[in-house]
């Protein structure tokens, strides 16, 4: 998954803008403010690469989490990552009967606090569904739960950070999606 040059420019404009020496001085003196960053919810909503994540967040009833004050770190699977799931499984997850399982799955991708890529190391961190996520860092490459790669890191939001991943990570509590209601 690649973001367009325009999307990357717009995401990193506030940071790049703030790094200019004259800009830093003006900000420090209170003469200038940084452009406001959007929330994680807004970034997911506005991205063409997160339409399934957006629909899943709405179906699970946790949109307010991504709009909240935070801070949060979200390991956000792209549409391509969601499409690696079996279609029947993905369809079943979106059903109201599986709302709590979908909620658990999505919150497994969220960690309290802002964790930029540079702060990640070989460790286990507790997700917002209460289960631990294993993080492996090797030569600057970040992998989550053994096989989900961070393909785009440090997309800063006003309430945290998004790390784009190439696979949906599944918590042990969902046991490979056993027992999903089909209607």
VMD Tcl script that draws the C-alpha trace (Angstrom):
set ca {
  {0.00 0.00 0.00}
  {1.43 3.34 -0.99}
  {0.04 6.72 -0.24}
  {0.09 9.32 -2.97}
  {2.79 11.98 -2.84}
  {0.12 14.58 -2.19}
  {-1.30 12.62 0.77}
  {2.15 12.17 2.30}
  {2.95 15.84 1.74}
  {-0.25 16.91 3.47}
  {0.30 14.50 6.38}
  {3.84 15.63 7.01}
  {3.42 19.32 6.13}
  {2.86 20.39 9.75}
  {6.03 18.58 10.89}
  {8.18 19.77 7.98}
  {6.79 23.28 8.36}
  {7.73 23.32 12.05}
  {11.32 22.23 11.34}
  {12.25 25.46 9.51}
  {14.48 27.62 11.80}
  {12.47 30.80 11.22}
  {9.24 28.92 11.82}
  {10.56 27.40 15.07}
  {11.45 30.87 16.34}
  {8.05 32.30 15.42}
  {6.23 29.38 17.05}
  {8.35 29.74 20.20}
  {7.51 33.46 20.39}
  {3.80 32.74 19.91}
  {3.78 34.62 16.60}
  {2.71 31.59 14.60}
  {0.79 28.36 15.12}
  {1.19 25.02 13.42}
  {-1.61 23.88 11.13}
  {-3.96 21.66 13.11}
  {-3.64 17.89 12.66}
  {-6.78 15.82 12.20}
  {-7.83 13.06 14.56}
  {-7.13 9.40 13.88}
  {-10.83 9.04 12.99}
  {-10.60 11.84 10.41}
  {-7.42 10.43 8.88}
  {-9.01 6.97 8.54}
  {-12.20 8.48 7.15}
  {-10.35 10.63 4.61}
  {-8.02 7.91 3.35}
  {-8.92 5.81 0.32}
  {-6.83 2.97 1.78}
  {-8.88 2.50 4.96}
  {-12.48 2.13 3.72}
  {-12.87 -1.34 5.27}
  {-11.31 -0.18 8.55}
  {-13.68 2.80 8.57}
  {-16.69 0.52 7.99}
  {-15.48 -1.91 10.67}
  {-14.95 0.89 13.22}
  {-18.50 2.09 12.57}
  {-19.96 -1.46 12.72}
  {-18.17 -2.09 16.03}
  {-19.42 1.20 17.48}
  {-15.97 2.46 18.42}
  {-15.69 5.53 16.20}
  {-15.68 7.71 19.32}
  {-12.48 5.96 20.45}
  {-10.64 7.21 17.37}
  {-12.19 10.66 17.76}
  {-11.32 10.83 21.46}
  {-8.60 12.76 23.21}
  {-6.20 9.82 23.33}
  {-3.37 9.61 22.81}
  {-3.51 6.35 20.88}
  {-1.22 4.33 18.68}
  {-3.12 2.50 15.95}
  {-1.66 -0.32 13.90}
  {-4.04 0.27 11.00}
  {-4.65 -2.49 8.45}
  {-5.25 -1.28 4.91}
  {-8.08 -2.47 2.69}
  {-5.55 -4.76 1.05}
  {-4.76 -6.26 4.47}
  {-8.45 -6.82 5.25}
  {-8.91 -8.41 1.82}
  {-6.39 -11.09 2.81}
  {-9.07 -12.41 5.18}
  {-11.52 -14.93 3.83}
  {-14.47 -12.97 2.35}
  {-17.03 -14.96 4.37}
  {-15.09 -14.25 7.58}
  {-14.91 -10.54 6.81}
  {-18.63 -10.42 5.95}
  {-19.50 -12.32 9.14}
  {-17.40 -9.99 11.28}
  {-19.42 -7.01 10.04}
  {-22.73 -8.54 11.16}
  {-24.40 -7.06 14.27}
  {-24.31 -10.51 15.91}
  {-20.49 -10.35 15.89}
  {-20.15 -6.75 17.08}
  {-18.22 -7.67 20.25}
  {-15.80 -9.91 18.33}
  {-15.21 -7.16 15.78}
  {-14.72 -4.67 18.60}
  {-12.14 -6.96 20.22}
  {-10.35 -7.45 16.90}
  {-10.15 -3.71 16.22}
  {-9.09 -2.76 19.76}
  {-6.31 -5.35 19.44}
  {-4.83 -2.95 16.88}
  {-4.85 0.00 19.33}
  {-2.43 0.83 22.15}
  {-2.85 3.59 24.70}
  {-0.29 6.37 24.34}
  {1.68 7.69 21.42}
  {4.33 5.21 20.30}
  {6.34 6.59 17.36}
  {8.25 3.96 15.38}
  {11.57 5.07 16.89}
  {10.27 4.16 20.38}
  {9.20 0.65 19.39}
  {11.52 -2.21 20.31}
  {11.35 -5.97 20.75}
  {8.61 -6.07 23.36}
  {5.08 -6.99 24.27}
  {2.66 -4.12 24.64}
  {-0.88 -4.34 25.94}
  {-3.57 -3.49 23.43}
  {-6.84 -1.81 24.30}
  {-8.64 -5.17 24.16}
  {-6.42 -6.26 27.08}
  {-4.27 -8.74 25.17}
  {-0.58 -8.33 24.49}
  {0.82 -7.55 21.04}
  {4.30 -8.76 20.22}
  {6.52 -6.19 18.50}
  {9.73 -7.21 16.73}
  {12.19 -4.65 15.40}
  {15.01 -5.75 13.13}
  {17.23 -3.28 11.24}
  {14.59 -0.57 11.54}
  {11.80 -2.78 10.20}
  {8.87 -3.18 12.57}
  {6.79 -6.35 12.59}
  {3.67 -6.89 14.68}
  {2.62 -10.38 15.82}
  {5.20 -12.21 13.68}
  {3.79 -11.43 10.27}
  {2.21 -7.98 9.98}
  {4.73 -5.47 8.69}
  {4.58 -1.75 9.37}
  {4.64 -0.41 5.82}
  {4.14 3.26 6.66}
  {5.02 4.59 10.10}
  {4.42 7.71 12.13}
  {1.36 9.22 10.49}
  {0.78 11.85 13.16}
  {-2.71 12.79 14.26}
  {-3.92 15.26 16.87}
  {-4.76 12.37 19.19}
  {-1.94 9.94 18.47}
  {-0.14 8.14 15.70}
  {-1.00 5.62 12.99}
  {1.34 2.89 11.80}
  {-0.02 1.29 8.61}
  {0.26 -2.51 8.57}
  {-0.11 -5.01 5.74}
  {-2.06 -7.71 7.61}
  {-4.94 -7.85 10.09}
  {-3.63 -9.17 13.41}
  {-5.94 -11.56 15.23}
  {-5.94 -11.88 19.03}
  {-5.75 -15.33 20.60}
  {-9.17 -14.74 22.19}
  {-10.77 -14.89 18.73}
  {-9.13 -18.27 18.09}
  {-8.87 -17.80 14.34}
  {-12.45 -16.48 14.14}
  {-14.02 -19.68 15.45}
  {-17.68 -19.32 16.36}
  {-18.63 -16.32 14.25}
  {-22.37 -16.02 13.83}
  {-23.31 -16.32 10.17}
  {-26.55 -14.30 10.29}
}
mol new
graphics top color blue
foreach p $ca { graphics top sphere $p radius 0.5 }
foreach p [lrange $ca 0 end-1] q [lrange $ca 1 end] { graphics top cylinder $p $q radius 0.2 }
display resetview
